[in-house]
């Protein structure tokens, strides 16, 4: 056994000189072990030598299970190795394993290595050398238990040797030693005694960070996540006071802030808060910046990150590392990260071609929003915006003054026929707003005001047009005209589903849909953007791939038939709660990023008519947000119309991307018209891809009628409660 462990050391150390493909072949040929199995062997060996053998620590259940699996493998490869213990059996120490395997023949005896050999992580890329902080003697090494490795496709670091240890680390203190838990199972010794020293260590030795996502972009700064024990170690409060929480930062006179200032480190304008950025001014192209994430200060919103803040360091590193590898290194809340991802994929500037002197200059990057903010049109501005400063103080703008593109919040009473059915079944569109952004042309510059324009469905903008003549009782569904019961359908032109009564402002996708339904449109005026592009395509692709890859790790893939898909979705979060957190964060990144395009004032002493901080960003673009929401709502209405035209079934309630139908069964398959396994073309289709639908929840018709009667609300939006049936208060539309 000891010879095998020495061989594992030698084989892992050989990664410094062997390319990954040749190394994998050698591992398989020599011992029949996969990379992950070798990593497990190393973790078990370290844990055994440092703790279990001495009796100082007891193995945790995941470590015990991993050890049992390893011994099973060793028993197959080396008959003299001990059999795997049962779940309640004591784990053999290394000395006992040596005694049991004494005299076993092994090729490994000729491949020994000293215990002080620097050992790269099994999932990390090959590298010629590693920082001194990673070369830990086996007698003192602490590695996370072999619970679950990062999912396939989640690398520890990247091909860039500058970031071989990954994008981030969770800093914790254990038995007085500061440790940095990275992705892929790597744990680094941290010698820093103060926070400024920790920042220096991160930038000079830790090899943390991530390569840029776009050619003209910037590499991602390393992220350090500080646990409560690390906060104590570096002189920071474990919890913010109420005053500090409201301010979003600790005082500028705090001793740690002064330490940073003495070391010539600076903080951004938001100060030292849950997402602090510590930097020195860039020298040329070299950045010196480290970001801190402090979960104990509520950096990880439980609405989006679930219980991530309560996870052990190694598990938290896995969750955040998976998100960072598939989306980007978190830059703040999921909303902030969603917005930063747009900029990372479309940097505002790029280097020009060399001039006559061979020098390059910064120039506008085509396809981006540029480096300077642009004013929105008055109809696109939210109340209180500076362009509306001349309006009377208590003036309420109507539809002909204000663009109001929002998601659906609509419901209607059940018909007599629907009351005779047994259940209400809700279906939910996967990543609906991401799907709405895909392929959408949006304006890249400032708007141009036009009087009596000819409508162009390819031209992004806001249009003042009267759509009250559109009658949903007779519409064109595809190439055919369909006669429908318009009273049972929501209007596609208003969030509440009410039919327009006169001219109103709409985004391009809404007006284009009116023409698609077979009706003439004649805009009165418009604010259009001549320069346009599919700015959000790369953003959508990145988030879609992150979502699909993580759902595939949870057992839900895009190739499942409807029955298998519904079965796979049932309880998928319980298969790996940590990856379920990543799924939640990815979806929150979509919605939050789009919401940030129209960010409202957040305190800051703001008064109506005065600018607020978000207006200084080029990414403050309410017109883009409106266009995405418009297209998302229209995509949903198009499917509803197609479904009604073919089946005669109409929705009972809609909330954003959730639609409820009455059915004689509990499954979406009880009302979705699948024929020979194929869905209705242009209608709803079950599946995991963005734009397809999943089962949201089922309740009885008696439940629906009961809660409406309880709250004396015949049009209570049942889509809001269909998931679990819990209704805590009357529906106020919020």
N, C-alpha and C positions, 0 to 999 in steps of 0.2 A: 504493500500500500504506500509506504513512504517513497519507494522508488517511482511509483506512478505519479505521486504528487510532485516529486522533483522533476519528472518528465514534463508534467503540465507547466511548471515554471519555465523550463527550457523552451518548450514549444511556444509559449506565450511571448517569451523574450525574443524569440526568433522573428517576431513580427516586424522588428526594426529593420530587418534585412530582406525579408521575403515579401513579394507582392501578395495582396490578399488572395488572389485566385490560387497561386502556387501554395500559399500557406494552408488554405482550406484543404487542398488535395493531400498535403503532407499530414495534416491532422487526421483526416479520414483514413489514410493509408496506415499510419502508425498505430492509432488506437481506436478508430471507429467512433470518435467523439465529434459531435458538432461543436461549433463555436460557443453556443449557449451552454452546452454541457461542460465545456472546459471552463467557462466563466463560473458556473456553479461549483465545479470542483475547487477552483481557486478560492471562492468565497467561503466554502465549507472548511477548507484547509486553514485559512486565516482565522476564522472564528474558532476552530477547534484549538489551534495553538494558543491564541490570545486569551480565550475565556473558558471554553468548555473543559479543556483538559485540566486547567488549574482550579476549576470549581468556582471561579469568581462570578460567572454568569451562567444562566440557564438558557438553553436554546428556545427560541420562540417557535410556535407551531409551524409557520412557513419554513423556517430553517430546518426543523426536524423533518418536514415532508420532503424538502429538497435533498436533504442528506439521505433519506430513504431511497429516493429515486436514483441518486448517484450510486449508492451501493448496489442497487439492482443492476445498473449498467455495468458496474465493475465486476459483479458476479458473473455476468455473461462473458466479459472480456478476459477475466482472470479467475479461474475456478477456485482458487484458494482465498479469494476475497470473502469477507463476511456477508451473510445474507442480510437483506434489508430488514430493519426492525419494524414491528407493528407501530401503529400510531401512538400507543401508550408506553412503548418500550423505552428504556433508557438509551440514549445515543452513545455509541462507543467513542471513547477518546482516541486520539491519534496513537497513543501508546498501545492501547488494546488492539487497534487495527493493525499496528505493526506486528504485534505478537501473533495475531491470527493469520497474517499473511507472510510470516517469516519463511524464508526459503523459496518464495515463489519465483519462478523464472520470469524475467522481463527484459525486453529490449531497452526499457527505460533506464536501466542501471548505468548504461553508458552515456546517458544524456542528462546527468545531474546538473543542477545549478544551485548557487548559494541562495540562502533565504533573503539576502539583501539585494538581489537582482531587481532593477526597476521593472515593474510589470504593467504594461499597457492594458487598458480595459478590452475585454473580448469584442465589444461592439464598436470600439473606436477605430478610426482609420490608421493605417500604417504611418509611422513617423520615425525620422532618424534619431530624434532625441526628445526628451520630455523635461519639463521644468522640475527643479529639485524637489518642489513640494509634493510631487506625485510619487516619488520613490520612497515608499515607506517600508521599513523592516517588517517582516511578517509577524514578529512578536508583538508589535503595537498597532498593527493595521486594524481599522474598523471599516467594514464594508456593510452595506445594507443587506438585510436578509433576502434570500432568494425567493421573494414572493412572486412577482410577475415581472418579467422583463418588459421594456418598452415594446410596443407592438411592432410588427414587421413594417418596414418602411420608415421607421423613426430613427434616424442615425444619431449616434453620439458625436456631435460635432459635424464637420463636413469635410470636403476634400481639402479645404484651406487649412494648412498647418497652424495658422495663427489662432484658429478657433477649434483646435482638435478636442478640447474638453467640453464643447457644446456651448449653447447660447447663454446658459444661466447656471446658478448654483444656489442651493439652500444652505445658509450658514447657520450652524447649530453648535452648541457647546455640550460636550459629553465628558464627564469625569475631569473637568478642568481643561480639556483640549478642544480648541476650536476646529471644527470640521466643515468642509464645503461639499455637500452632496450634489453631484452633477448627474446628468442623464446617462443612461447606459450602465449604471451601477458604480461609477467611479466616485471615490471619496478622496478629497485632497486635504492634507494638513494645512492649516492656516496659521502662519507665525505671527500675524499682525496683532498688536496689543491695543491699538487705538483705531478709531474709525478712519482717520486720514491714512494710517498705515494700511488698513484693509483696502482702501481705494487704490493706493499705490501698488499693493500686491496683486490686485485684480488686473490692473493694466499692464504690469510688467512680468508677472510669472504665471498667472492662472490660466492663460490661453483660453479665455472665454469671449464669446461674441458670435456673430453670424454674418456670413457674406451678404452683400447687397442683393436685393431682389430684381434690380433693373440696372442696365449698363451705366447710366449717368447717376445712379443713386449712391447712397452711403451705406457702409457696413453698419449692422445693428450693434449698438453699444451693449456691453455685458450687463446682465441683470443679476443682482444679489437679492435674495429673499432672506430676510432676517427673522429668525424665530424668537420667541420671548426670551430664551436663555441668551441668545446673541445680543438682544437689546440690552439686557442687564450687563453683559460683559463689556459692551462698548459705551455704557453710560447713558443710554436712552431709556425713556419711560416705557414700561411694558404696556401701559394703557394711557390714552390721552384723557386729559381732564375735559369736562364739558365745554369749557371755554376754548380749549385747543381743538376739540372736535369740531366745533362750530366754525372756527377760523381755518380748519383744515391743515394746521401746521403747529409745530412747537415754536415758542418765542425765539426771536432773533438773538436774544441774550443768553440762550441756553449754552451750557459749557461745551457741548459737542459742536454746535454751530461755530463757536469761537475757535475751537480746535481746527476746524476746517479752514476758517479764515486765516489763521496763523500759517497754515500750510499752503496758502495761495489757492485754495479751492473755492469755487463759487457755487451758489445755488441759483436755480431759475427763479422767476418771479413768484412762482407758487410756493417757494420756501421749502422747508424741511417737513414734508407731510407724508402720507401713506405711500405716495409714489414720488420720491425725491430724486432729482437729477443733480449729480455732483460733477463739476467739470472745471477744466481750465481752458482759456481761449485756445482755439485750434492754431497749430503752427503749420502753415501750409495746408497740405491735405491730411495731416495727422490729427486725429481727434483724441482727446483725453477726457472721456466722459463715462461715468458709471451710473446706472440707475438702481435705486433701491425699491424694493417692494416689502411692505411691512404688514403682513396679514393681521397682526394683533391690533393694528390701527384701522381695521376694516378696509384694507386695500382690495381684498377679494370679496366683492359683493355676493352674499349668499344667494341672491336671486338668480345669479348667473353662474357662480362657481360652487354652488352647493356647500358641502362640508369641507372644501379644499383647505381652508384655513386651519382646520383641526387635524389634518393628516400628519403622520410622522414625516420627518425631513425627506427620507428617500422616496416615499410615495408622493409627496408634494412636488419633488423634483421631476418625477415621472409625469405627473399631470401637466405641470407648466411646461416641461420640456417637450412633451408631445404636441401641445398647442403651439409652442414656439417653432418647432420643426415644420409643422403643417400649415400654420397661418403666418405668424411672425412673432418675434420676441415681444411680449406684452409691453406696451408703452404707457399703461395706465389702465383705466377701466376698459371693459370690452368695447364700449362706445368709442373711447379715445383710440384704441387700437384699430378699430374698424376704419376710422378716418385716416389714421396714420398709414394704414395699408394702402389706401388709395394713393397717397403721396409717394410711398415707397415704390409703387409700381409705375407711377408717372411723375418722376421728379420734375420740379418746375423749370430747372435749367440744365444745360449740358455744356460741354466744352466745345468751342467753335473749332473750325479748321484753322491750321496755323496761318498767321498773317505774314506779311512780307518779312518780318523779323523772326519768324518761326515761333512766335508766341501764340498761345491759345487764350481765348477769353470766354467768359460766361455768356451764354445766349439762351433765348427761350427754347424750351424743349417742346417740339411739335406734339400735339395730342395731350398736353398737360393743361392745367388751369393757370399756369404761370405763377410768378412770385408775388404779384400784387393783387389785392382784392378788387372786385368790381361791384358797382352798385346794382342792386336788384331793381326790377320794375316796381312802381308803386303798388300795383295789384298783388305782387308777390311778397311784399313786406309784411311781417307780422305787426300787430298793434304795438305802438310805442317806438317804431323804427324812426330814425332821423328824417327819412324822406316823407314821413307823415306828420312832421312837426307842425305844419300849418293847419291841420284839421282841428276842429273844436275839441276840447278836452274829453267830453263824454260822448263824442260822436261814435255811433255803432255802424260799421261798414256793412253793407248788404252784399249779395252775390255779384252785383254789377260793379262793385268796387274792390272786391277781395277774392283772390284765388283760394279756393277751399277744396283741395284734393286730399282726402283722407280715406282710411280704410273703412270697410263696411261696419255698421252697427245697426242692423235691421232685423225686425221680426214681425210676424203677423199672427192673428188667431188661426187655429186649426179649422179646416173645413169639416163638415159632417162626415165625409168619407174618411178623412184622416183620423178622426176621433175613433173610428171603428177599427183602426189598425192597432197592433199590439205595442209597438216600440217606436222610439225616436232614436235615430242613429246619426251620430256626428262623424263627418270625415274632415280631415285637416290637410291642407296643402303643404307639402314639405318645402321649407325654405322659400316661401312664396315671394317674398320681397327680393331675394337674390335672383329667383327666376325672372321676376319683373325687370330686373336691371340688365339681364343678359341680352346683348344685341341692341340695346336701346340707344339711339342717337341723342346726345344731350349737348346743350350749348357749352362752348368753351370760353366765350368772352362775354362782353357786355351786351345788353339787349338794344334793339332798334325799334322805335315806335313807328307803327304803320297804320294809316287810316284806310278803312274799307279794303282790306287785303283779300287776295284769292287764297283760299286755304290750301296749304301744302302739307300733306301728312308726313313728309320727310324733314320738315323744318321745325326744330325744337322752339318752343315758345309758349306764351300764354295768349289765349284768344278770347275776346268778348263776343259771344255768339248766343243766339236764342235757340235752344234745343227743346222747347216745350212742345213742339209739334211731333216729336218722335213718339209713335204709338207702339207699345210693346205687344199689342194684340196681333199685329201683323208685321213681321220683320223678316229680313233675309238671313237665313241660317246657312252659311256656306253659299252654295249656288242656288239654293231653293228658297222660295218664300214659305214661311210657316205661320199658321194661325194659332195663337196661344191665348191663354187667359192672362191678360196683362195685369189684372188685379192681384194675381198671386205672385207676381214677380217684382223685385225691387228695381227702381230706376237705376241704370248704370251711371247716371250723371251726378248723383248726390250720395254722400256717405250714409245718410239715413234712409235712402231708397225712395225719397219723395220725388214726384215728377216736378221738373222745373216749371216755374210760372212766368219766366221772362228771361231776358239776357243775363248771362252770368259768365264769369271768367273760368276757363278750363285749360288744362294742359293739352298738348298736342295729341297724346294717345286717346283722350276722351272724345275729342272732336272727330278724330279719325274713325272711332268706333261708331259714332252716329252715322257717318257716311257708309260704313260697312254694313249697318243694319238696313240700308236702302233709302236713306233720307238725305235731302239736300241740306247743306250747311252754308251760311253766308255770314262770315264774321263782320262785326262792326268796326273793330280795331284789334290790334295785336301788338305784343312786344316779342319780337322774334330775334333769334341769334343765328346770324349767317354762318359763323364759324362753329362747326359742330364735329362731333366724333363719338365713337363708342368707348367713352372714357372708362366705363365700369366693367368692360368685358374681362380684363385681366383680374380684376378684383373678384368678380363672380367666379371665375375659373378656380382661383386659389381657394376660395371658401368652399366651393362645391367639392373640390378634390379632398379638402380636409374633412368635410362632413362625410363623404362617401367612404373614405379610407377608414375613418374611425368607426362608422357603422358596420363596415365589413369586419373589423376586428371584433365587433360585438355580435357577429353572426348574421347580420342583415346585409345581403348583397343585392346588386342590381339585376341579377339573372333569375331571381326567384319567381315562381308562378304565384298567382294571387293567393291561393290557399296557404302555400308555404310562407309567403311574405307575411300574412297576418299572424301565422304561428310564430315566425321569427321575431316579429315586433312585440309579441306578448312577453313581457318581463325582460326585455333586452337590457334594461338598466341594471338588473340584478346580476347579470353575467360578469360584469366588471364595473363596479360602481365608479372607479377612478376614470375609466374611459367614458363613462356616461357623463361625468362632469365636463370632459372635453367637448362632447357633443353639445351640451347646454351652452358652453362658452362660445362655441363656433356660431350657433344660432343667434346668441345675444350680440355677437360681433356684427352680424348682418344688420339687425334692427337698430342697434345702437349707433353704428357707423352712419346709416342713413339719417337717423334722428339728429346727429351732430351737424348735418348739413344746414340745419335751421335752428341751431342752438339759441335759446333765449337767455336773457340776463340771469346771472346766478348771484344775486346779492350785489356786491361790489359797489354799493351806494348808488345804484343806477336810478335814474328818473326818466319817465316817458319823454321821448324826443331826443334823448342823449344817446350817443353810441355806447355799445358795450364791447367787452374784450373780444368776443368771438367774431365781430364784424371785421377785425383786422386780418382774418385768415382768408387766403384765396379759396379755401374749401368751405367758406360760408356761402352756400349756394342753395337757397330755398327752392329755386326753380328745378334743380336736379332732383331734390327730394320729392317734389310734387309730381314730376314726370314718372318717377319709379312707382310711387303709390298709385297714380292714375293707371299706369299700365298693369299693375298687379290686380287692381280692382276690375279692370276691363277683362283681363285674362280669365278671372273667376266668373264673371257674368257671361262670357262667351260659352264657357262649359255648361253653365246653368241653362242657358237658352237651348243649347244643343241637346242636353239631357231632357228638357221639357218637350222639345219638338218630337223626340223619338219615343219617349216613355209616357208622356203625360203627367210626370211627377214634378212637383214644384217644391222649392225649399220652404221650410217653416221658419228658420232663423239663420242669420249669418253674422258672425263676429270676426272681423278681419279676414283670416284665412280658414275659418272653420264654418262648415255648412251642415245644417241639420235637416234630415228628411224623415218623414213618417214611413214606416215599413212594417211588414208582417214577419219580422225576424230581428235578430240581434246583431247581425253582421252586415257590413257594407255590401257583401255579395247578395244580400236579400233585396237590394234595390238597384245596384249597378248593373247595367245590361251587358254582361259578358256573354258572348256567343262563341262556343267552341274554344273557350279560353282567351278570346280576343276582346278587347274593350271597344266601346263605341268610339269611332273615329271623331276626334275633336271634343270628346266628352271627358269624364273623369276616368282615370286609370290608376289602379293600385300599384305602388312601387316606391322605392326609396329615393329616386332621383328628384332633384328640385323641380317643382311644378306638378309632380304626381302626388297622389293622396294616400293617407294612412287612416286607420281607424282611430278616431278621437275618443269616442265613448258612446255608450248606449244606456238609455233609461226608458222606462215604460211611458206610454202615453198618459196613463193615470197619474204618474209622477208629474209630468209636464202640466196637465190641467190642474193638478192639486196645488202646485206652487204658484201658478198664475192666480188661482182663486184665493190662496192664502194672502197674497200681496195685492189683491184687487187690481191686477195688471194683466189684461187680456193679451197684451203684446210684449210681455216680459221676454227679454232675449234669452231663450233657453240655450243658445250656443255657448253662453258664458258659463253655464253650469253643467253641461252635458258630460263632462269628463268624469266627475265623481258624484254628481247629483247633489252636492252640498250648496245650499242657498242660505247665506248668512244675513242678507239684508235685501231690501228692495233694490231693484236695478236702477241706478242713476246715470247709466251710460258712460261712466268713467272706467 
